[in-house]
Amino acid sequence: MKILLLLGAAALSLSACTNGSKCDTGDTACEAGGGGGGTPTITDLGGTCTGSTCTWYVTASGSQLGNVELDLTETGDPTSTCGPTATKDLNECGVWNEFHNDFTLSDFNDSSETKSIDLTLVADYTEQVSNSSTIFDLNDSDISNQLTVLYTVYDENGDYADCAVYGNDVSYYASDCTNNADEW
């Protein structure tokens, strides 16, 4: 587990296909017609760190975007003692995990909405607080290369709508999401 992180200025960002061709099991975004078109559907996602702030965002098309959940897991840490199918708690595995769900509307137009969250970058895992801070400095290539990211979005009624996973080990979240944004 990383205890001390360095600050930097690089960015990590992924863009999605908007044709709905990447659908995961049970994805309401894929139920309308079987090939996409349900709502909301993730069309763009990512994260950047500038100075002491990391901003994570997701854009979805279709109906109004409800709650957004972000799971960040240090799956590529070489000191980890277990993988995606382990029955141990993440802390027992020697990896760090964060969960954030306090996203706010940051942009919208007639066809899409973007929600984002700003997290203060902290240097020690004991200082990390959900929805407030993060230890994952995306400007540190050692950190960004070890990180697996899962976005889950819900519609305005609170029903599951779509998800996307990317990063070091997408199989880590295979039981939650098969929509691999690394393949977009």
ROSE-4610 file (N, C-alpha, C; in Angstrom, 1 decimal, always signed):
// ROSE-4610
residu = [M/M/M/K/K/K/I/I/I/L/L/L/L/L/L/L/L/L/L/L/L/G/G/G/A/A/A/A/A/A/A/A/A/L/L/L/S/S/S/L/L/L/S/S/S/A/A/A/C/C/C/T/T/T/N/N/N/G/G/G/S/S/S/K/K/K/C/C/C/D/D/D/T/T/T/G/G/G/D/D/D/T/T/T/A/A/A/C/C/C/E/E/E/A/A/A/G/G/G/G/G/G/G/G/G/G/G/G/G/G/G/G/G/G/T/T/T/P/P/P/T/T/T/I/I/I/T/T/T/D/D/D/L/L/L/G/G/G/G/G/G/T/T/T/C/C/C/T/T/T/G/G/G/S/S/S/T/T/T/C/C/C/T/T/T/W/W/W/Y/Y/Y/V/V/V/T/T/T/A/A/A/S/S/S/G/G/G/S/S/S/Q/Q/Q/L/L/L/G/G/G/N/N/N/V/V/V/E/E/E/L/L/L/D/D/D/L/L/L/T/T/T/E/E/E/T/T/T/G/G/G/D/D/D/P/P/P/T/T/T/S/S/S/T/T/T/C/C/C/G/G/G/P/P/P/T/T/T/A/A/A/T/T/T/K/K/K/D/D/D/L/L/L/N/N/N/E/E/E/C/C/C/G/G/G/V/V/V/W/W/W/N/N/N/E/E/E/F/F/F/H/H/H/N/N/N/D/D/D/F/F/F/T/T/T/L/L/L/S/S/S/D/D/D/F/F/F/N/N/N/D/D/D/S/S/S/S/S/S/E/E/E/T/T/T/K/K/K/S/S/S/I/I/I/D/D/D/L/L/L/T/T/T/L/L/L/V/V/V/A/A/A/D/D/D/Y/Y/Y/T/T/T/E/E/E/Q/Q/Q/V/V/V/S/S/S/N/N/N/S/S/S/S/S/S/T/T/T/I/I/I/F/F/F/D/D/D/L/L/L/N/N/N/D/D/D/S/S/S/D/D/D/I/I/I/S/S/S/N/N/N/Q/Q/Q/L/L/L/T/T/T/V/V/V/L/L/L/Y/Y/Y/T/T/T/V/V/V/Y/Y/Y/D/D/D/E/E/E/N/N/N/G/G/G/D/D/D/Y/Y/Y/A/A/A/D/D/D/C/C/C/A/A/A/V/V/V/Y/Y/Y/G/G/G/N/N/N/D/D/D/V/V/V/S/S/S/Y/Y/Y/Y/Y/Y/A/A/A/S/S/S/D/D/D/C/C/C/T/T/T/N/N/N/N/N/N/A/A/A/D/D/D/E/E/E/W/W/W]
num = [1/1/1/2/2/2/3/3/3/4/4/4/5/5/5/6/6/6/7/7/7/8/8/8/9/9/9/10/10/10/11/11/11/12/12/12/13/13/13/14/14/14/15/15/15/16/16/16/17/17/17/18/18/18/19/19/19/20/20/20/21/21/21/22/22/22/23/23/23/24/24/24/25/25/25/26/26/26/27/27/27/28/28/28/29/29/29/30/30/30/31/31/31/32/32/32/33/33/33/34/34/34/35/35/35/36/36/36/37/37/37/38/38/38/39/39/39/40/40/40/41/41/41/42/42/42/43/43/43/44/44/44/45/45/45/46/46/46/47/47/47/48/48/48/49/49/49/50/50/50/51/51/51/52/52/52/53/53/53/54/54/54/55/55/55/56/56/56/57/57/57/58/58/58/59/59/59/60/60/60/61/61/61/62/62/62/63/63/63/64/64/64/65/65/65/66/66/66/67/67/67/68/68/68/69/69/69/70/70/70/71/71/71/72/72/72/73/73/73/74/74/74/75/75/75/76/76/76/77/77/77/78/78/78/79/79/79/80/80/80/81/81/81/82/82/82/83/83/83/84/84/84/85/85/85/86/86/86/87/87/87/88/88/88/89/89/89/90/90/90/91/91/91/92/92/92/93/93/93/94/94/94/95/95/95/96/96/96/97/97/97/98/98/98/99/99/99/100/100/100/101/101/101/102/102/102/103/103/103/104/104/104/105/105/105/106/106/106/107/107/107/108/108/108/109/109/109/110/110/110/111/111/111/112/112/112/113/113/113/114/114/114/115/115/115/116/116/116/117/117/117/118/118/118/119/119/119/120/120/120/121/121/121/122/122/122/123/123/123/124/124/124/125/125/125/126/126/126/127/127/127/128/128/128/129/129/129/130/130/130/131/131/131/132/132/132/133/133/133/134/134/134/135/135/135/136/136/136/137/137/137/138/138/138/139/139/139/140/140/140/141/141/141/142/142/142/143/143/143/144/144/144/145/145/145/146/146/146/147/147/147/148/148/148/149/149/149/150/150/150/151/151/151/152/152/152/153/153/153/154/154/154/155/155/155/156/156/156/157/157/157/158/158/158/159/159/159/160/160/160/161/161/161/162/162/162/163/163/163/164/164/164/165/165/165/166/166/166/167/167/167/168/168/168/169/169/169/170/170/170/171/171/171/172/172/172/173/173/173/174/174/174/175/175/175/176/176/176/177/177/177/178/178/178/179/179/179/180/180/180/181/181/181/182/182/182/183/183/183/184/184/184]
x = [+0.8/+0.0/+0.9/+0.5/+1.3/+0.9/+1.9/+1.5/+1.8/+2.9/+3.2/+3.1/+2.4/+2.2/+2.8/+3.2/+3.8/+2.7/+2.9/+1.9/+2.5/+1.6/+2.1/+1.0/+1.2/+0.3/-0.3/+0.0/-0.5/-2.0/-2.7/-4.1/-4.4/-5.5/-6.0/-7.4/-7.7/-9.1/-9.4/-10.6/-11.1/-12.3/-12.5/-13.8/-14.4/-15.7/-16.5/-17.1/-17.4/-18.2/-19.7/-20.3/-21.7/-22.7/-22.3/-23.2/-23.8/-23.4/-24.0/-23.6/-22.5/-22.1/-21.4/-21.0/-20.4/-21.5/-22.1/-23.2/-22.8/-23.1/-22.9/-24.2/-24.1/-25.3/-26.2/-27.4/-28.4/-28.4/-27.7/-27.5/-28.8/-29.5/-30.8/-30.5/-29.3/-28.9/-28.9/-28.8/-28.7/-30.0/-31.0/-32.2/-33.1/-33.1/-33.9/-33.4/-34.0/-33.6/-32.4/-31.8/-30.8/-29.4/-29.2/-27.9/-27.6/-28.2/-28.0/-29.3/-29.2/-30.4/-31.2/-30.9/-31.6/-31.0/-31.5/-30.9/-30.8/-29.9/-28.8/-27.7/-26.9/-25.8/-24.5/-23.5/-22.2/-21.6/-21.2/-20.5/-19.1/-18.7/-17.4/-17.2/-15.9/-15.6/-14.1/-13.7/-12.2/-11.9/-10.7/-10.2/-8.9/-8.7/-7.5/-7.1/-5.8/-5.3/-4.5/-4.8/-4.1/-3.8/-2.5/-2.2/-2.6/-3.4/-3.9/-5.3/-5.9/-7.3/-7.3/-8.1/-8.4/-9.8/-10.2/-11.6/-11.9/-13.0/-13.5/-14.8/-15.1/-16.3/-16.9/-18.2/-18.8/-19.9/-20.0/-21.0/-21.9/-23.2/-24.2/-25.2/-25.6/-26.6/-28.0/-29.0/-30.4/-31.1/-31.8/-32.6/-31.7/-32.4/-31.6/-30.8/-29.6/-28.6/-28.9/-29.0/-29.3/-27.9/-27.9/-26.7/-25.5/-24.3/-23.1/-22.3/-21.7/-20.8/-19.5/-18.4/-17.1/-16.3/-15.8/-14.9/-13.5/-12.6/-11.2/-10.4/-9.7/-9.0/-7.6/-6.6/-5.2/-4.9/-5.4/-5.3/-3.9/-3.1/-1.8/-0.7/-0.9/+0.1/+0.9/+2.2/+2.9/+2.9/+2.6/+2.6/+1.3/+0.3/-1.0/-0.9/-1.7/-1.7/-2.9/-3.8/-4.9/-5.4/-6.2/-6.7/-8.2/-8.8/-10.2/-11.2/-10.8/-11.7/-11.4/-10.6/-10.2/-11.5/-11.5/-12.6/-12.2/-11.0/-10.5/-11.0/-11.1/-11.4/-10.2/-10.5/-9.4/-8.3/-8.5/-7.5/-6.6/-7.2/-6.4/-5.5/-5.9/-5.1/-3.9/-3.9/-2.8/-3.0/-4.2/-4.5/-5.4/-5.5/-6.4/-7.5/-8.7/-9.9/-10.6/-11.2/-12.0/-13.3/-14.3/-15.7/-16.2/-16.7/-17.2/-18.5/-19.5/-20.8/-21.5/-20.7/-21.3/-21.0/-21.4/-21.2/-22.2/-21.8/-22.8/-22.8/-23.9/-24.1/-23.1/-22.3/-21.3/-21.5/-22.3/-22.5/-23.7/-24.5/-25.6/-26.0/-26.7/-27.3/-28.5/-29.1/-30.3/-30.1/-28.8/-28.6/-27.7/-27.1/-26.3/-26.1/-25.7/-25.3/-24.0/-23.2/-22.0/-22.0/-21.6/-21.5/-20.1/-19.6/-18.2/-18.1/-16.9/-16.6/-15.1/-14.9/-13.5/-13.1/-11.9/-11.3/-10.0/-9.7/-8.4/-7.4/-6.3/-5.2/-4.5/-4.5/-3.8/-2.6/-1.6/-0.4/-0.4/-1.4/-1.4/-2.8/-2.9/-4.2/-5.0/-4.3/-5.1/-5.8/-5.5/-6.2/-7.3/-7.4/-8.4/-9.8/-10.8/-12.1/-13.0/-14.0/-14.9/-15.6/-15.7/-16.4/-15.7/-14.5/-13.7/-12.3/-11.6/-10.2/-9.8/-8.7/-8.2/-6.6/-6.2/-4.7/-4.2/-5.1/-4.7/-4.4/-3.1/-2.6/-2.3/-3.2/-3.1/-1.9/-1.2/+0.0/+1.2/+1.1/+2.1/+1.9/+2.8/+2.5/+2.5/+3.2/+3.2/+1.7/+1.1/-0.3/-1.3/-1.2/-2.2/-2.1/-0.9/-0.8/-1.3/-1.5/-2.0/-3.5/-4.1/-5.5/-6.5/-7.6/-8.7/-9.9/-10.7/-11.8/-13.1/-14.1/-15.5/-16.4/-17.1/-18.2/-19.5/-20.5/-21.8/-22.8/-23.7/-24.7/-26.1/-27.0/-28.4/-29.2/-30.5/-31.3/-32.0/-32.8/-33.4/-34.3/-34.7/-35.6/-34.8/-33.5/-32.6/-32.4/-32.8/-32.7/-31.3/-30.6/-29.4/-29.5/-28.6/-28.7/-27.5/-26.2/-25.1/-23.8/-22.8/-21.5/-20.4/-19.2/-18.0/-16.8/-15.9/-14.7/-13.5/-12.4/-11.1/-10.0/-8.8/-7.6/-6.8/-6.0/-5.1/-5.7/-6.8/-7.3/-8.8/-9.4/-10.9/-11.6/-10.9/-11.5/-11.9/-11.2/-11.5/-13.0/-13.6/-15.0/-15.9/-15.4/-16.2/-17.6/-17.7/-19.1/-20.0/-19.4/-20.2/-20.5/-19.5/-19.6/-18.7/-19.2/-18.4/-18.2/-18.6/-18.5/-17.1/-16.1/-14.7/-14.4/-14.2/-14.0/-12.6/-11.7/-10.4/-10.6/-11.7/-11.9/-12.7/-13.1/-13.9/-13.1]
y = [-1.2/+0.0/+1.2/+2.2/+3.4/+4.3/+4.9/+5.8/+7.2/+7.4/+8.8/+8.9/+9.9/+10.1/+11.4/+11.4/+12.7/+13.4/+14.8/+15.6/+15.8/+16.0/+16.2/+17.0/+17.0/+17.7/+17.0/+15.7/+14.9/+14.6/+14.2/+13.9/+12.5/+11.9/+10.6/+10.8/+10.5/+10.7/+9.7/+9.2/+8.2/+8.8/+8.5/+8.8/+7.6/+7.6/+6.4/+6.5/+5.3/+5.2/+5.7/+6.3/+6.8/+5.9/+4.8/+4.0/+2.9/+2.8/+1.8/+0.4/+0.2/-1.1/-1.9/-1.3/-2.0/-2.1/-3.3/-3.5/-4.6/-4.3/-5.3/-6.0/-7.2/-7.9/-7.1/-7.1/-6.4/-4.9/-4.4/-3.0/-2.4/-1.6/-1.0/-0.1/+0.4/+1.2/+0.4/-0.9/-1.8/-2.5/-2.4/-3.1/-2.5/-1.2/-0.7/-1.0/-2.0/-2.5/-3.4/-3.7/-4.7/-4.2/-3.0/-2.6/-1.2/-0.8/+0.6/+1.4/+2.6/+3.5/+3.7/+2.9/+3.1/+4.3/+4.6/+5.9/+5.8/+6.6/+7.2/+6.2/+6.5/+5.7/+6.5/+5.9/+6.6/+6.8/+8.0/+8.4/+8.9/+9.3/+9.8/+9.7/+9.5/+9.4/+9.6/+9.9/+10.0/+10.8/+11.1/+11.8/+12.5/+13.7/+14.5/+15.0/+15.2/+15.8/+17.1/+18.2/+19.4/+20.0/+20.2/+20.7/+19.7/+20.2/+19.3/+18.9/+19.0/+18.6/+17.6/+16.5/+15.5/+15.6/+15.7/+15.8/+14.5/+13.9/+12.7/+13.1/+12.6/+13.0/+11.9/+12.0/+11.0/+11.8/+11.5/+12.1/+11.0/+11.2/+10.2/+10.9/+10.2/+10.7/+10.1/+10.7/+10.2/+10.9/+10.2/+10.9/+11.4/+12.1/+12.7/+11.7/+12.1/+11.3/+11.4/+10.2/+10.2/+10.1/+9.2/+9.1/+8.5/+8.9/+8.3/+7.7/+6.5/+5.9/+5.7/+5.9/+5.7/+4.8/+3.7/+2.8/+2.9/+3.1/+3.2/+2.1/+1.2/+0.1/+0.0/-0.1/-0.3/-1.8/-2.2/-3.6/-4.1/-3.1/-3.5/-3.4/-3.2/-3.0/-4.4/-4.4/-5.7/-6.3/-5.6/-6.1/-6.7/-6.7/-7.2/-8.7/-9.2/-10.7/-11.5/-10.8/-11.5/-10.8/-11.5/-10.9/-10.8/-10.6/-10.3/-11.4/-12.6/-13.7/-14.0/-13.2/-13.5/-13.2/-14.0/-13.8/-12.9/-12.5/-11.6/-10.2/-9.4/-8.0/-7.3/-6.2/-5.5/-5.1/-4.7/-4.3/-5.5/-6.7/-7.9/-8.3/-7.8/-8.1/-7.1/-6.1/-5.1/-4.1/-3.9/-2.8/-1.8/-0.6/+0.4/+0.6/+0.8/+1.0/+2.3/+3.1/+4.2/+4.2/+4.7/+4.8/+6.2/+6.8/+8.2/+8.2/+8.9/+9.0/+10.4/+11.4/+12.7/+13.6/+13.1/+13.8/+14.9/+16.0/+17.1/+17.4/+18.0/+18.3/+19.4/+19.2/+20.2/+20.7/+20.0/+20.5/+19.7/+20.4/+19.7/+20.4/+19.6/+20.2/+19.3/+19.5/+18.7/+17.2/+16.8/+15.4/+14.7/+15.4/+14.8/+15.6/+14.9/+15.6/+15.1/+15.9/+15.6/+15.8/+14.8/+15.0/+14.8/+15.5/+15.4/+15.6/+15.2/+15.3/+15.8/+16.8/+17.3/+16.7/+16.0/+15.4/+16.0/+16.4/+16.9/+15.7/+15.9/+14.9/+14.9/+13.8/+13.7/+12.7/+12.8/+12.0/+10.7/+10.5/+9.3/+8.7/+7.4/+6.7/+7.0/+7.4/+7.6/+9.0/+9.8/+11.1/+11.0/+9.9/+9.8/+9.7/+10.5/+10.5/+10.4/+9.4/+9.3/+10.6/+11.0/+12.2/+13.5/+13.4/+14.5/+14.5/+13.4/+13.3/+12.0/+11.9/+10.7/+10.6/+9.4/+9.2/+8.9/+8.7/+8.3/+9.5/+9.8/+10.9/+10.4/+10.7/+10.2/+10.7/+11.7/+12.2/+11.4/+10.5/+9.5/+8.3/+8.0/+6.8/+5.5/+5.4/+4.2/+4.0/+5.0/+5.0/+4.7/+5.6/+5.4/+4.1/+3.5/+2.2/+1.0/+1.3/+0.3/+0.4/+1.4/+1.7/+1.1/+0.5/+0.1/+0.9/+1.4/+2.4/+1.8/+1.9/+1.5/+2.7/+3.0/+4.0/+3.3/+3.6/+3.1/+4.2/+4.3/+5.4/+4.9/+5.7/+5.4/+6.4/+6.1/+7.1/+8.0/+8.9/+9.9/+9.2/+8.0/+7.3/+6.4/+6.4/+5.6/+4.2/+3.9/+2.5/+2.5/+1.3/+1.1/+1.4/+2.1/+2.4/+1.9/+2.2/+1.8/+1.8/+1.2/+1.1/+1.1/+1.4/+1.3/+1.1/+0.2/-0.1/+0.0/+0.5/+0.6/+0.6/+0.4/+0.4/-0.9/-1.0/-2.1/-3.5/-3.8/-5.2/-5.1/-4.9/-4.8/-6.1/-7.2/-8.4/-8.3/-7.4/-7.2/-6.9/-6.1/-5.8/-6.6/-7.7/-8.5/-8.9/-9.1/-9.5/-8.3/-7.0/-5.8/-5.2/-5.3/-4.6/-5.3/-5.5/-6.1/-5.0/-3.8/-2.7/-2.1/-2.7/-2.3/-1.0/+0.1/+1.4/+1.4/+0.5/+0.4/+0.0/-0.7/-1.2/-0.2/+1.0/+1.9/+2.6]
z = [+0.0/+0.0/+0.0/-0.8/-0.9/+0.3/+1.0/+2.1/+1.7/+0.9/+0.6/-1.0/-1.4/-2.9/-3.3/-4.5/-5.1/-5.8/-5.9/-6.7/-8.1/-9.0/-10.4/-11.2/-12.5/-13.4/-14.6/-14.7/-15.9/-15.7/-16.7/-16.6/-17.2/-16.6/-17.1/-17.5/-18.8/-19.2/-20.3/-20.3/-21.3/-21.9/-23.2/-23.8/-24.3/-24.3/-24.6/-26.0/-26.5/-27.7/-27.4/-28.2/-27.9/-28.6/-29.3/-30.0/-29.1/-27.9/-27.0/-27.3/-28.0/-28.4/-27.3/-26.2/-25.0/-23.9/-23.8/-22.8/-21.8/-20.6/-19.6/-19.2/-18.6/-18.2/-17.2/-17.5/-16.7/-16.9/-17.9/-18.1/-18.8/-18.0/-18.5/-19.7/-19.8/-21.0/-22.3/-22.1/-23.3/-23.5/-22.7/-22.8/-23.9/-24.1/-25.2/-26.5/-27.1/-28.5/-28.5/-27.3/-27.2/-27.6/-28.2/-28.6/-28.1/-27.1/-26.6/-26.7/-26.3/-26.5/-25.3/-24.2/-22.9/-22.3/-21.1/-20.5/-19.0/-18.4/-19.1/-19.5/-20.5/-20.9/-20.8/-20.2/-20.0/-21.4/-21.7/-22.9/-22.8/-21.5/-21.3/-19.8/-19.4/-18.0/-17.8/-16.6/-16.4/-15.1/-14.9/-13.8/-14.1/-13.4/-13.5/-12.2/-12.0/-10.8/-11.2/-10.5/-10.7/-9.3/-9.0/-7.7/-6.7/-5.7/-4.6/-4.8/-6.0/-6.3/-7.4/-7.2/-8.2/-8.5/-9.8/-10.2/-11.0/-10.6/-11.3/-11.9/-13.2/-13.8/-14.6/-14.9/-15.8/-16.6/-17.9/-18.7/-19.2/-19.2/-19.7/-20.6/-21.6/-22.5/-22.1/-22.7/-22.4/-21.3/-20.5/-19.5/-18.4/-17.4/-16.4/-15.6/-15.3/-14.6/-13.1/-12.4/-11.0/-10.3/-9.3/-8.4/-9.3/-8.9/-9.5/-8.4/-8.6/-7.7/-8.4/-7.6/-8.1/-7.1/-7.6/-6.8/-7.4/-6.6/-7.0/-6.2/-6.9/-6.1/-6.7/-5.8/-6.1/-6.5/-7.6/-7.9/-8.4/-8.9/-9.4/-8.5/-7.2/-6.2/-6.1/-6.4/-6.4/-5.0/-3.9/-2.6/-2.2/-3.1/-2.8/-2.6/-1.7/-1.4/-2.0/-2.7/-3.3/-4.5/-5.3/-6.6/-6.5/-7.7/-7.8/-7.2/-7.2/-6.7/-5.3/-4.6/-3.2/-2.3/-1.2/-0.3/+0.9/+0.9/+1.9/+1.7/+2.8/+2.7/+2.0/+1.3/+0.6/+1.5/+2.7/+3.6/+4.0/+4.0/+4.3/+3.1/+1.9/+0.7/+0.6/+1.3/+1.2/+0.1/-0.3/-1.3/-0.7/-1.3/-0.9/-1.8/-1.2/-2.0/-1.5/-2.4/-2.1/-2.8/-2.1/-2.6/-2.5/-3.6/-3.6/-4.3/-3.8/-4.4/-4.2/-3.9/-3.8/-5.0/-6.1/-7.4/-7.6/-8.2/-8.4/-9.9/-10.4/-11.8/-12.1/-13.1/-13.5/-14.9/-15.8/-17.1/-17.6/-18.5/-19.1/-20.4/-21.3/-22.5/-22.8/-24.0/-24.3/-24.4/-24.7/-24.9/-23.8/-22.9/-21.9/-20.7/-19.6/-18.4/-17.9/-17.2/-16.6/-15.1/-14.4/-12.9/-12.5/-11.5/-11.1/-9.6/-9.1/-7.7/-7.6/-6.8/-6.5/-5.2/-5.2/-4.0/-3.7/-2.5/-2.1/-2.0/-2.6/-2.6/-1.3/-0.6/+0.7/+0.5/+1.4/+1.3/+2.0/+2.9/+3.8/+3.8/+3.7/+3.7/+5.0/+6.1/+7.3/+7.2/+6.2/+6.0/+5.0/+4.3/+3.2/+3.8/+3.2/+3.7/+2.4/+2.4/+1.2/+0.9/-0.3/-0.8/-0.5/+0.1/+0.5/+0.0/+0.1/-0.3/-0.9/-1.5/-2.2/-2.0/-2.0/-2.0/-3.4/-4.3/-5.7/-6.6/-6.6/-7.4/-8.9/-9.8/-11.1/-11.9/-11.3/-12.0/-11.7/-10.7/-10.4/-11.2/-12.1/-13.0/-12.3/-11.2/-10.4/-9.8/-9.4/-8.9/-10.0/-11.0/-12.1/-12.8/-12.9/-13.6/-12.7/-11.4/-10.5/-10.2/-10.7/-10.3/-11.3/-10.7/-11.4/-11.0/-12.0/-11.7/-12.2/-11.3/-11.7/-11.5/-12.5/-12.4/-12.5/-11.7/-11.8/-11.7/-12.7/-12.7/-12.6/-12.1/-11.9/-12.6/-12.9/-13.5/-12.4/-12.9/-12.0/-10.9/-11.1/-10.2/-9.2/-9.4/-8.5/-9.0/-10.2/-10.8/-11.5/-11.4/-12.1/-13.6/-14.2/-15.6/-16.4/-15.9/-16.7/-15.8/-16.3/-15.6/-16.6/-16.2/-17.0/-16.0/-16.5/-15.7/-16.6/-16.0/-16.8/-15.8/-16.4/-15.6/-15.6/-14.5/-14.3/-14.4/-13.8/-13.8/-13.8/-15.0/-15.1/-14.6/-14.6/-14.1/-12.6/-11.9/-10.5/-10.2/-11.1/-11.0/-12.0/-12.5/-13.4/-13.0/-11.7/-11.2/-11.1/-11.1/-11.0/-12.4/-13.3/-14.6/-15.6/-16.8/-17.9/-19.0/-18.8/-19.8/-19.7/-20.4/-20.3/-21.1/-20.4/-21.1/-21.8/-21.4/-22.1/-23.5/-23.8/-25.2/-26.1/-25.5/-26.3/-27.3]
